[in-house]
Every structure is written in C-alpha cells, then in structure tokens.
Amino acid sequence: MRLPRRVPWQDLSELEQLCGWIYADENDLDATRRAVHRLAAWKASVPLPHALESAHAILSVILQDGNSATSSSYLSLRMSYASALIRLVNGLVDPLQLGAYARSINSIAQQLGLPAWFVELRHAATHEDLPSLEVLRDAAREAMGWLLHKYFMPTLNPSTPSGAPAQPLRPLEPLLKQYKLVAFSHVDTSTGVLSDAKAIAEVVRRVSPNTLVALDGVCSVASEEIQMDAWGIDVVLTASQKGLGVPPGLSIVVASQKAMKVEVTHISTVHHAHRVCA
C-alpha cells in the first residue's frame, strides 16, 4: 500500500493564501513577513518540499534586504542571496543525477526549465567572485517567479501544465563512433558526483574499440580507485593541487601504449605535412 504524501497545509486554501502573500505585491514587506512566518511554522511541523524550503530561504533574505532597521552589510546580503540561490539549484538538480553517468548541470536545468543563467550564477558564486547585489536581487525575483509557475500554480491547479515535456536524451552508443577520443571527469567537485569510470570505458571499448578513453582525474587520483589497465583507460590527466594534495603547478599525464602510438602517428603526420607545404 502506498502511504499518502504528507503536506504542511490542512487544505489548499492555506497554500493559496500563502501564494497571495508572496505574489500579490512584492513590495509589501508585511505580507512577505507573514509568508516567512507561515513557512517557518510549517517547517517546524513537517519537512517542506524543496520548492517551499527554497521560497522560505529566498523570502527571508528579501525581508532582510528590505528592512532598513537591520544592520546587514552589503557582503552579508550578497552571501545570503547566493546561498539561497545555490541551494535552490542544487536541490532541484541533485535528485536527477541518476545512473552510472554523471549529467551536466546545464542539461538537467534545461530539462527542468530552469533559466540557464541560474547555473552560471551558481558556478560563479561557488567558485569565482560573488555576483553583485543587483544581479542577486534580480535572480531572487526570477527564482520566485519560476517557483510560482513550476510549483505553486501546478499544485493549486493540478490540470495546469508545468511546461513542455522534456525531450528524450539521444542514445549514447551511436555517437561514440563519431569520435576519436572520449574524455570525462571522474569526480565533479561542485556536486560531489563520482562517475563510473569502469562502466564508461567498457561501453566505449564495446561500441568503438578504436576510440581513446581519457579520464580527468584531477580530483580523483590518490583519492578514488583507478585501475587504468584493467578498466581500459588510455589517458589519465591530473594535477598536483587537489587529489594529490601537494603545492600547485605540476601537471601529470599517464598514457597507455595505444595512446602513445596515436600521438606519435599524429606528430609524424603533422611534421610530414609541414615539410610538404614548405
């Protein structure tokens, strides 16, 4: 028997009221405050769906930003906005990282109808300089609009389509024969996803035996299991600063005999072409 899904509201009129507080007038801080308090009360009684959890986080920052009585610094607001938006994207994307092969965040965001620039903002806020406060405010407003159309409206009106159906992914195997080399990251630091290197190499070997397999092992060498010969991996690339945990500046490449022969042939062809042209 399938148990009923628990929701924090007693009936949909409570969710509709919450939706009115949030979206009727974005400049009404009293209504925003009521929405934040309602979400906090729900959160204390039952785990919130990720959409409501994110709405609570974003609205809390908007309330903090709009309250002139607070002493929040410019940097503090930027960090709070960035944190809420990063958690929104991660919480939407992570559950769809299924199967042996890690998917790009951009492809999952496209499947969800999430604006592509949210993924770029997430990357910038995580790995680069924090975006400006103006950019983060725009992103928070657009995120709340996305939640309205993708969560609140479909929940209040189940017959309302939440967007176009996702396009099916193209089969991987026919594409492999088009490439001389397949390269992939073993570990993605931003999401913690570990690719199944053995399975990927096995598929490439079976479908296109002449295709080289290259592994980006910057984060995994000395941290994760890598059996280069047994798994049929031709090239492993790494660097000193991450998995090896030593000072940066050293690049390391390990190549199989097959990869070395391809490299030698390529160099000879280039040199021959150069001599003919000369």
KOLDO-163517 format. One record per residue: residue number from 0; residue in one letter; x, y, z of N, C-alpha, C in turn. Coordinates in steps of 0.05 Angstrom, whole numbers. Example, Ala and Ser with C-alpha at 12.3 -4.5 7.8 and 13.67 -1.06 7.14 Angstrom:
% KOLDO-163517
<node 0,"a",<264,-114,156>,<246,-90,156>,<264,-66,156>>,
<node 1,"s",<257,-45,142>,<273,-21,143>,<258,1,157>>,
END
This chain:
% KOLDO-163517
<node 0,"m",<17,-24,0>,<0,0,0>,<18,25,0>>,
<node 1,"r",<11,44,-17>,<26,69,-18>,<15,89,2>>,
<node 2,"l",<32,98,20>,<24,117,41>,<19,144,28>>,
<node 3,"p",<-1,159,38>,<-6,186,28>,<18,205,34>>,
<node 4,"r",<23,223,15>,<44,242,19>,<36,264,39>>,
<node 5,"r",<53,269,58>,<47,289,78>,<53,317,67>>,
<node 6,"v",<35,335,72>,<39,363,64>,<34,381,89>>,
<node 7,"p",<46,404,90>,<44,421,114>,<17,435,117>>,
<node 8,"w",<3,439,95>,<-23,454,97>,<-46,435,102>>,
<node 9,"q",<-67,446,115>,<-91,430,121>,<-108,426,96>>,
<node 10,"d",<-110,447,80>,<-123,446,54>,<-110,466,35>>,
<node 11,"l",<-117,465,10>,<-104,482,-10>,<-109,511,-6>>,
<node 12,"s",<-130,518,10>,<-136,547,14>,<-113,559,30>>,
<node 13,"e",<-100,544,48>,<-77,555,63>,<-54,560,44>>,
<node 14,"l",<-49,542,25>,<-27,546,5>,<-34,570,-13>>,
<node 15,"e",<-59,572,-20>,<-68,595,-37>,<-64,621,-22>>,
<node 16,"q",<-70,621,4>,<-66,645,20>,<-36,653,21>>,
<node 17,"l",<-20,633,25>,<9,637,25>,<18,649,-2>>,
<node 18,"c",<8,637,-24>,<15,647,-50>,<7,676,-54>>,
<node 19,"g",<-16,684,-43>,<-25,711,-45>,<-7,730,-30>>,
<node 20,"w",<2,722,-6>,<20,738,10>,<47,743,-6>>,
<node 21,"i",<56,722,-20>,<82,724,-33>,<80,741,-59>>,
<node 22,"y",<59,736,-75>,<59,747,-102>,<40,770,-107>>,
<node 23,"a",<22,777,-89>,<3,798,-94>,<18,825,-97>>,
<node 24,"d",<37,831,-80>,<52,856,-82>,<80,850,-70>>,
<node 25,"e",<100,849,-88>,<127,842,-78>,<139,864,-60>>,
<node 26,"n",<127,888,-61>,<137,910,-44>,<124,911,-16>>,
<node 27,"d",<104,893,-12>,<90,892,14>,<106,874,33>>,
<node 28,"l",<123,887,49>,<140,871,67>,<125,858,90>>,
<node 29,"d",<102,869,97>,<85,857,118>,<75,830,108>>,
<node 30,"a",<66,830,83>,<56,805,71>,<79,785,68>>,
<node 31,"t",<102,794,60>,<126,776,58>,<133,765,86>>,
<node 32,"r",<130,782,106>,<136,772,133>,<116,751,142>>,
<node 33,"r",<91,755,136>,<70,734,142>,<77,708,128>>,
<node 34,"a",<85,710,103>,<92,686,87>,<116,671,100>>,
<node 35,"v",<136,687,108>,<160,674,121>,<152,661,147>>,
<node 36,"h",<135,674,163>,<127,662,188>,<110,637,184>>,
<node 37,"r",<93,637,163>,<77,613,157>,<95,590,149>>,
<node 38,"l",<114,596,131>,<132,575,122>,<149,564,145>>,
<node 39,"a",<157,581,164>,<173,573,187>,<156,554,205>>,
<node 40,"a",<130,561,208>,<113,544,224>,<109,517,211>>,
<node 41,"w",<105,517,185>,<102,491,171>,<128,475,173>>,
<node 42,"k",<151,488,171>,<177,475,172>,<181,462,199>>,
<node 43,"a",<170,473,220>,<173,462,247>,<157,437,251>>,
<node 44,"s",<136,433,234>,<118,410,238>,<123,387,219>>,
<node 45,"v",<134,393,195>,<137,372,175>,<159,381,155>>,
<node 46,"p",<175,363,145>,<195,371,125>,<182,384,101>>,
<node 47,"l",<192,407,92>,<179,421,70>,<189,410,43>>,
<node 48,"p",<172,410,23>,<182,405,-4>,<204,425,-11>>,
<node 49,"h",<222,417,-28>,<245,434,-34>,<237,462,-45>>,
<node 50,"a",<215,463,-60>,<206,488,-71>,<199,507,-48>>,
<node 51,"l",<185,497,-28>,<177,514,-5>,<201,521,12>>,
<node 52,"e",<219,502,15>,<244,507,30>,<260,530,17>>,
<node 53,"s",<261,529,-9>,<276,550,-24>,<261,576,-22>>,
<node 54,"a",<234,575,-25>,<219,600,-22>,<223,613,5>>,
<node 55,"h",<223,597,26>,<228,607,53>,<255,621,55>>,
<node 56,"a",<276,608,43>,<303,619,45>,<305,645,29>>,
<node 57,"i",<294,646,5>,<296,670,-12>,<280,692,0>>,
<node 58,"l",<255,687,10>,<239,707,21>,<251,719,47>>,
<node 59,"s",<264,702,62>,<278,711,87>,<299,732,80>>,
<node 60,"v",<314,727,58>,<335,746,50>,<322,771,39>>,
<node 61,"i",<301,768,23>,<287,792,13>,<277,809,36>>,
<node 62,"l",<266,796,57>,<256,811,80>,<280,825,94>>,
<node 63,"q",<302,811,97>,<326,822,109>,<336,846,93>>,
<node 64,"d",<335,843,67>,<344,865,49>,<326,889,50>>,
<node 65,"g",<300,885,53>,<282,907,53>,<277,921,79>>,
<node 66,"n",<288,909,101>,<284,920,127>,<307,939,134>>,
<node 67,"s",<302,965,132>,<323,985,137>,<332,985,166>>,
<node 68,"a",<317,973,184>,<325,973,212>,<347,953,218>>,
<node 69,"t",<352,934,199>,<374,915,203>,<401,928,196>>,
<node 70,"s",<421,916,207>,<448,927,201>,<464,908,183>>,
<node 71,"s",<449,894,166>,<462,875,148>,<481,889,129>>,
<node 72,"s",<505,879,127>,<525,891,109>,<519,883,80>>,
<node 73,"y",<532,898,62>,<530,893,34>,<539,864,27>>,
<node 74,"l",<562,856,39>,<572,830,34>,<554,808,46>>,
<node 75,"s",<544,814,70>,<526,794,83>,<501,789,66>>,
<node 76,"l",<490,809,55>,<466,805,37>,<473,789,13>>,
<node 77,"r",<496,796,0>,<504,781,-23>,<508,751,-17>>,
<node 78,"m",<521,746,6>,<525,718,13>,<499,703,19>>,
<node 79,"s",<480,717,32>,<454,705,38>,<439,699,13>>,
<node 80,"y",<438,718,-6>,<424,713,-31>,<437,690,-46>>,
<node 81,"a",<464,691,-48>,<478,670,-62>,<473,642,-50>>,
<node 82,"s",<473,640,-24>,<469,615,-11>,<441,604,-17>>,
<node 83,"a",<421,621,-16>,<393,613,-21>,<390,603,-50>>,
<node 84,"l",<403,617,-69>,<401,610,-97>,<416,585,-104>>,
<node 85,"i",<440,582,-91>,<456,557,-95>,<440,533,-86>>,
<node 86,"r",<428,535,-62>,<412,513,-51>,<388,507,-68>>,
<node 87,"l",<376,528,-80>,<353,523,-98>,<362,506,-122>>,
<node 88,"v",<384,514,-135>,<393,499,-159>,<402,471,-151>>,
<node 89,"n",<418,468,-130>,<428,442,-122>,<406,423,-115>>,
<node 90,"g",<386,433,-100>,<364,416,-91>,<346,407,-114>>,
<node 91,"l",<345,422,-136>,<330,414,-159>,<345,395,-177>>,
<node 92,"v",<372,399,-179>,<388,384,-197>,<397,357,-186>>,
<node 93,"d",<405,356,-161>,<416,332,-149>,<399,308,-151>>,
<node 94,"p",<372,309,-146>,<356,285,-147>,<355,273,-175>>,
<node 95,"l",<362,288,-196>,<362,277,-223>,<389,267,-232>>,
<node 96,"q",<409,267,-214>,<435,255,-220>,<433,225,-215>>,
<node 97,"l",<421,211,-234>,<417,182,-231>,<433,167,-251>>,
<node 98,"g",<437,142,-246>,<450,125,-266>,<481,126,-263>>,
<node 99,"a",<494,111,-281>,<523,108,-279>,<538,132,-289>>,
<node 100,"y",<525,148,-306>,<538,171,-319>,<529,197,-307>>,
<node 101,"a",<548,213,-299>,<541,240,-288>,<532,258,-310>>,
<node 102,"r",<510,271,-306>,<500,290,-326>,<509,318,-319>>,
<node 103,"s",<511,335,-339>,<518,363,-334>,<495,377,-321>>,
<node 104,"i",<501,396,-304>,<480,412,-290>,<464,427,-311>>,
<node 105,"n",<477,436,-332>,<462,451,-353>,<441,435,-366>>,
<node 106,"s",<447,409,-371>,<427,392,-384>,<403,387,-366>>,
<node 107,"i",<408,383,-340>,<386,378,-321>,<370,404,-318>>,
<node 108,"a",<383,427,-317>,<369,452,-314>,<351,456,-338>>,
<node 109,"q",<361,449,-362>,<345,452,-386>,<320,433,-385>>,
<node 110,"q",<324,410,-375>,<302,391,-371>,<281,402,-352>>,
<node 111,"l",<289,416,-331>,<271,427,-312>,<259,454,-320>>,
<node 112,"g",<269,465,-342>,<260,492,-349>,<272,514,-332>>,
<node 113,"l",<294,508,-319>,<308,527,-302>,<325,546,-319>>,
<node 114,"p",<323,572,-315>,<339,591,-331>,<369,583,-330>>,
<node 115,"a",<381,583,-354>,<409,575,-356>,<427,593,-340>>,
<node 116,"w",<420,618,-337>,<438,636,-323>,<438,631,-293>>,
<node 117,"f",<418,616,-282>,<419,607,-254>,<443,588,-250>>,
<node 118,"v",<448,571,-269>,<470,552,-267>,<496,567,-267>>,
<node 119,"e",<498,588,-285>,<522,604,-286>,<526,620,-260>>,
<node 120,"l",<504,630,-250>,<506,645,-225>,<515,627,-202>>,
<node 121,"r",<504,603,-201>,<512,583,-181>,<542,577,-182>>,
<node 122,"h",<552,574,-207>,<580,568,-210>,<597,591,-201>>,
<node 123,"a",<589,615,-209>,<605,639,-202>,<605,643,-172>>,
<node 124,"a",<582,640,-159>,<580,644,-130>,<595,623,-115>>,
<node 125,"t",<598,599,-127>,<612,578,-113>,<642,578,-118>>,
<node 126,"h",<651,584,-142>,<679,581,-150>,<693,607,-157>>,
<node 127,"e",<678,628,-161>,<690,653,-170>,<682,676,-151>>,
<node 128,"d",<682,700,-161>,<674,723,-144>,<643,723,-141>>,
<node 129,"l",<634,731,-118>,<605,734,-113>,<593,753,-133>>,
<node 130,"p",<571,747,-145>,<557,766,-163>,<549,791,-147>>,
<node 131,"s",<544,812,-162>,<536,837,-148>,<509,834,-135>>,
<node 132,"l",<503,852,-117>,<477,851,-103>,<454,856,-122>>,
<node 133,"e",<458,873,-142>,<437,878,-162>,<430,852,-178>>,
<node 134,"v",<451,838,-186>,<447,813,-201>,<433,792,-183>>,
<node 135,"l",<441,790,-158>,<429,771,-140>,<400,778,-134>>,
<node 136,"r",<393,803,-131>,<366,811,-127>,<349,804,-152>>,
<node 137,"d",<359,809,-176>,<344,801,-200>,<340,770,-201>>,
<node 138,"a",<361,756,-193>,<359,726,-193>,<338,717,-173>>,
<node 139,"a",<337,730,-149>,<318,722,-129>,<289,727,-139>>,
<node 140,"r",<285,750,-152>,<258,755,-163>,<251,735,-185>>,
<node 141,"e",<270,729,-202>,<264,710,-224>,<260,682,-212>>,
<node 142,"a",<275,675,-191>,<271,649,-178>,<243,646,-166>>,
<node 143,"m",<234,667,-154>,<207,666,-142>,<186,664,-164>>,
<node 144,"g",<191,677,-187>,<172,674,-210>,<173,646,-221>>,
<node 145,"w",<196,634,-222>,<198,606,-231>,<183,587,-212>>,
<node 146,"l",<186,591,-186>,<172,575,-166>,<142,578,-169>>,
<node 147,"l",<132,602,-176>,<104,607,-180>,<93,589,-202>>,
<node 148,"h",<107,589,-225>,<97,575,-249>,<103,545,-248>>,
<node 149,"k",<124,537,-234>,<132,509,-234>,<123,494,-209>>,
<node 150,"y",<116,508,-188>,<107,494,-164>,<80,503,-154>>,
<node 151,"f",<77,529,-148>,<52,538,-136>,<28,534,-154>>,
<node 152,"m",<30,543,-179>,<7,541,-197>,<-1,512,-203>>,
<node 153,"p",<19,494,-210>,<12,466,-215>,<1,452,-190>>,
<node 154,"t",<10,460,-165>,<-1,448,-141>,<-29,457,-135>>,
<node 155,"l",<-34,483,-139>,<-61,494,-134>,<-81,486,-156>>,
<node 156,"n",<-70,482,-181>,<-87,474,-203>,<-73,451,-218>>,
<node 157,"p",<-78,427,-209>,<-63,404,-219>,<-66,401,-250>>,
<node 158,"s",<-87,412,-261>,<-91,409,-290>,<-73,429,-306>>,
<node 159,"t",<-61,449,-292>,<-45,468,-305>,<-18,456,-313>>,
<node 160,"p",<-11,456,-339>,<14,445,-347>,<37,461,-336>>,
<node 161,"s",<58,447,-326>,<81,460,-314>,<102,466,-334>>,
<node 162,"g",<97,460,-360>,<117,466,-380>,<117,444,-401>>,
<node 163,"a",<133,449,-422>,<135,429,-443>,<149,404,-433>>,
<node 164,"p",<140,380,-443>,<153,356,-434>,<183,355,-442>>,
<node 165,"a",<199,343,-425>,<227,342,-430>,<233,325,-455>>,
<node 166,"q",<252,334,-471>,<259,319,-495>,<276,295,-487>>,
<node 167,"p",<270,272,-498>,<285,248,-491>,<315,251,-499>>,
<node 168,"l",<332,240,-483>,<361,242,-489>,<368,224,-512>>,
<node 169,"r",<386,233,-529>,<395,216,-551>,<411,192,-541>>,
<node 170,"p",<408,169,-554>,<424,146,-546>,<454,152,-548>>,
<node 171,"l",<469,143,-528>,<497,149,-527>,<514,133,-547>>,
<node 172,"e",<507,107,-550>,<525,89,-564>,<530,97,-593>>,
<node 173,"p",<509,104,-609>,<514,111,-637>,<533,135,-640>>,
<node 174,"l",<534,153,-620>,<550,177,-622>,<580,170,-618>>,
<node 175,"l",<586,149,-604>,<614,143,-597>,<631,139,-621>>,
<node 176,"k",<619,127,-642>,<635,120,-666>,<644,145,-681>>,
<node 177,"q",<633,168,-675>,<640,193,-689>,<665,205,-677>>,
<node 178,"y",<674,196,-655>,<696,210,-641>,<721,192,-638>>,
<node 179,"k",<744,204,-640>,<769,190,-636>,<777,188,-607>>,
<node 180,"l",<765,206,-590>,<771,206,-562>,<747,214,-546>>,
<node 181,"v",<742,200,-524>,<720,207,-505>,<734,214,-479>>,
<node 182,"a",<729,239,-469>,<741,248,-444>,<718,254,-424>>,
<node 183,"f",<723,249,-399>,<703,254,-379>,<717,259,-352>>,
<node 184,"s",<703,273,-334>,<713,279,-307>,<706,256,-289>>,
<node 185,"h",<725,247,-273>,<720,225,-255>,<703,235,-231>>,
<node 186,"v",<711,258,-220>,<697,270,-197>,<691,299,-203>>,
<node 187,"d",<666,307,-198>,<658,336,-201>,<658,348,-173>>,
<node 188,"t",<675,367,-168>,<678,378,-141>,<654,393,-132>>,
<node 189,"s",<640,407,-150>,<617,424,-142>,<594,408,-132>>,
<node 190,"t",<589,384,-143>,<566,367,-135>,<575,342,-120>>,
<node 191,"g",<601,335,-121>,<609,310,-108>,<602,285,-123>>,
<node 192,"v",<595,288,-149>,<587,265,-165>,<612,249,-173>>,
<node 193,"l",<611,223,-170>,<633,205,-178>,<624,189,-202>>,
<node 194,"s",<637,193,-225>,<630,179,-250>,<639,150,-248>>,
<node 195,"d",<624,132,-260>,<632,104,-261>,<651,100,-284>>,
<node 196,"a",<677,104,-279>,<697,104,-300>,<699,77,-313>>,
<node 197,"k",<697,56,-297>,<699,29,-308>,<677,23,-328>>,
<node 198,"a",<652,31,-321>,<629,26,-339>,<631,43,-364>>,
<node 199,"i",<640,68,-362>,<642,85,-385>,<663,74,-405>>,
<node 200,"a",<686,66,-394>,<707,55,-411>,<697,29,-424>>,
<node 201,"e",<682,13,-410>,<673,-12,-420>,<654,-8,-444>>,
<node 202,"v",<636,12,-442>,<618,18,-464>,<633,28,-488>>,
<node 203,"v",<653,46,-484>,<668,56,-507>,<683,33,-520>>,
<node 204,"r",<695,15,-505>,<710,-7,-516>,<692,-26,-532>>,
<node 205,"r",<668,-30,-522>,<650,-48,-536>,<639,-36,-562>>,
<node 206,"v",<632,-11,-562>,<619,2,-584>,<639,12,-605>>,
<node 207,"s",<661,24,-596>,<680,36,-614>,<709,30,-604>>,
<node 208,"p",<719,6,-610>,<745,-2,-598>,<768,16,-605>>,
<node 209,"n",<767,31,-627>,<789,49,-635>,<788,76,-621>>,
<node 210,"t",<767,82,-607>,<764,107,-593>,<780,107,-567>>,
<node 211,"l",<796,128,-563>,<811,130,-538>,<793,140,-516>>,
<node 212,"v",<800,131,-491>,<785,139,-467>,<804,155,-449>>,
<node 213,"a",<797,180,-444>,<813,197,-427>,<798,205,-402>>,
<node 214,"l",<812,202,-379>,<799,208,-353>,<812,233,-341>>,
<node 215,"d",<794,252,-334>,<803,276,-319>,<803,268,-290>>,
<node 216,"g",<827,263,-279>,<830,253,-252>,<842,274,-233>>,
<node 217,"v",<838,299,-239>,<850,320,-222>,<840,317,-192>>,
<node 218,"c",<815,310,-189>,<804,307,-161>,<805,279,-151>>,
<node 219,"s",<810,259,-169>,<806,231,-161>,<833,216,-158>>,
<node 220,"v",<854,224,-172>,<879,210,-169>,<889,212,-140>>,
<node 221,"a",<895,190,-127>,<903,188,-99>,<880,191,-80>>,
<node 222,"s",<855,194,-91>,<831,196,-74>,<811,175,-80>>,
<node 223,"e",<809,166,-105>,<789,145,-113>,<804,123,-128>>,
<node 224,"e",<791,100,-129>,<803,77,-143>,<804,82,-173>>,
<node 225,"i",<827,78,-185>,<831,79,-214>,<848,56,-223>>,
<node 226,"q",<837,38,-239>,<852,15,-250>,<854,20,-280>>,
<node 227,"m",<874,34,-287>,<877,43,-315>,<878,20,-335>>,
<node 228,"d",<895,1,-330>,<897,-22,-349>,<873,-40,-348>>,
<node 229,"a",<864,-46,-324>,<842,-65,-322>,<816,-54,-333>>,
<node 230,"w",<812,-28,-330>,<787,-15,-340>,<789,-7,-369>>,
<node 231,"g",<813,-7,-381>,<816,1,-408>,<816,31,-413>>,
<node 232,"i",<829,45,-394>,<831,75,-397>,<858,81,-410>>,
<node 233,"d",<857,98,-430>,<881,104,-446>,<898,127,-435>>,
<node 234,"v",<884,147,-424>,<898,171,-414>,<886,179,-387>>,
<node 235,"v",<902,185,-368>,<894,196,-342>,<909,223,-339>>,
<node 236,"l",<894,244,-336>,<906,270,-332>,<900,280,-303>>,
<node 237,"t",<920,291,-290>,<916,301,-263>,<935,325,-258>>,
<node 238,"a",<933,336,-235>,<950,358,-227>,<956,354,-197>>,
<node 239,"s",<974,371,-188>,<985,365,-161>,<968,376,-138>>,
<node 240,"q",<950,396,-144>,<939,412,-122>,<914,400,-109>>,
<node 241,"k",<901,380,-121>,<876,371,-110>,<878,343,-97>>,
<node 242,"g",<874,322,-112>,<874,296,-101>,<901,288,-89>>,
<node 243,"l",<923,297,-102>,<949,291,-91>,<956,307,-67>>,
<node 244,"g",<944,331,-64>,<946,347,-40>,<974,359,-36>>,
<node 245,"v",<987,367,-58>,<1013,380,-55>,<1012,407,-69>>,
<node 246,"p",<1032,424,-67>,<1030,451,-79>,<1024,450,-108>>,
<node 247,"p",<1009,470,-118>,<1000,470,-146>,<1024,476,-165>>,
<node 248,"g",<1019,471,-191>,<1038,477,-211>,<1048,454,-228>>,
<node 249,"l",<1042,429,-219>,<1052,406,-233>,<1029,392,-247>>,
<node 250,"s",<1031,388,-274>,<1012,372,-289>,<1023,345,-294>>,
<node 251,"i",<1006,324,-292>,<1015,296,-295>,<997,282,-315>>,
<node 252,"v",<1009,269,-334>,<994,254,-354>,<1005,226,-356>>,
<node 253,"v",<988,206,-353>,<995,178,-356>,<980,167,-381>>,
<node 254,"a",<995,156,-400>,<983,147,-425>,<989,118,-430>>,
<node 255,"s",<971,104,-442>,<975,76,-450>,<991,74,-475>>,
<node 256,"q",<1000,50,-482>,<1016,46,-506>,<999,54,-531>>,
<node 257,"k",<973,48,-530>,<956,54,-552>,<955,85,-556>>,
<node 258,"a",<952,99,-535>,<951,128,-536>,<977,140,-546>>,
<node 259,"m",<999,128,-537>,<1026,137,-545>,<1030,133,-575>>,
<node 260,"k",<1020,111,-586>,<1023,106,-615>,<1007,126,-631>>,
<node 261,"v",<983,132,-621>,<966,152,-635>,<980,179,-635>>,
<node 262,"e",<993,186,-612>,<1007,212,-610>,<1031,213,-629>>,
<node 263,"v",<1046,191,-630>,<1070,190,-648>,<1061,192,-677>>,
<node 264,"t",<1040,178,-684>,<1029,179,-712>,<1020,207,-718>>,
<node 265,"h",<1007,220,-700>,<997,247,-704>,<1020,267,-709>>,
<node 266,"i",<1040,265,-692>,<1063,283,-694>,<1078,278,-721>>,
<node 267,"s",<1081,253,-729>,<1094,246,-754>,<1078,258,-777>>,
<node 268,"t",<1052,256,-776>,<1035,266,-798>,<1037,296,-800>>,
<node 269,"v",<1037,309,-777>,<1040,339,-777>,<1066,347,-788>>,
<node 270,"h",<1088,334,-780>,<1115,341,-790>,<1117,336,-820>>,
<node 271,"h",<1105,314,-829>,<1106,308,-858>,<1091,329,-873>>,
<node 272,"a",<1067,337,-864>,<1051,357,-877>,<1066,384,-878>>,
<node 273,"h",<1080,390,-856>,<1096,414,-855>,<1118,414,-876>>,
<node 274,"r",<1132,392,-879>,<1153,390,-898>,<1143,393,-927>>,
<node 275,"v",<1119,380,-932>,<1108,382,-959>,<1100,411,-966>>,
<node 276,"c",<1088,424,-946>,<1080,452,-951>,<1104,471,-954>>,
<node 277,"a",<1125,464,-940>,<1149,481,-942>,<1162,478,-970>>,
END
